[in-house]
Structures are given as C-alpha cells and as structure tokens.
C-alpha cells in the first residue's frame, strides 16, 4: 500500500514539474501547461478517493494519533 501511495505522489510531482517546464518554455502559446495541471488535479483526486476506499475496505487503518 505504501508503494502505491508513493508512486501516486511521484506522478503528482512529475505532472507539476511538467507544468512548470511548459510554463517556462511555451510562454502561454500552447495549452500543455493547463493539461498538465488538469492531470495533476486528477491524480490528486484519484489518490484521495483511493485512500478513502482503502480505509473503507480495511486495507489501511487509522491510528487515531495526530503525531
């Protein structure tokens, strides 16, 4: 489970990095930056829903501690 979540975080960071790259390179002439940011939002929502589903299925357990 930890590996899946780590991979999802890496995908989110890679999408954010590609959006930064396209912002600096294209200077707003193409929509590749917007597509990269849309993909990042999609990955983030999918990760959140997967964590909720995994908690519901009992694959992960909350410890109840804040620290």
RAJOBEL-V127082 format. One record per residue. N is the residue number from 1. PHI is phi in radians with two decimals (none if undefined). Layout:
n phi
N PHI
N PHI
//
This chain:
n phi
1 none
2 -1.11
3 -1.17
4 -1.08
5 -1.19
6 -1.12
7 -1.11
8 -1.11
9 -1.11
10 -1.13
11 -1.11
12 -1.12
13 -1.16
14 -1.15
15 -1.16
16 -1.14
17 -1.14
18 -1.19
19 -1.12
20 -1.10
21 -1.06
22 -1.20
23 -1.14
24 -1.33
25 -1.49
26 -1.47
27 1.00
28 1.43
29 -1.47
30 -2.14
31 -1.78
32 -1.16
33 -1.15
34 -1.12
35 -1.15
36 -1.14
37 -1.20
38 -1.11
39 -1.12
40 -1.10
41 -1.11
42 -1.08
43 -1.10
44 -1.14
45 -1.15
46 -1.11
47 -1.12
48 -1.07
49 -1.15
50 -1.14
51 -1.14
52 -1.08
53 -1.14
54 -1.13
55 -1.18
56 -1.12
57 -1.38
58 1.54
59 -1.28
60 -2.22
61 -2.26
62 -1.44
63 -1.56
64 1.45
65 -1.81
66 -1.68
67 -2.02
//
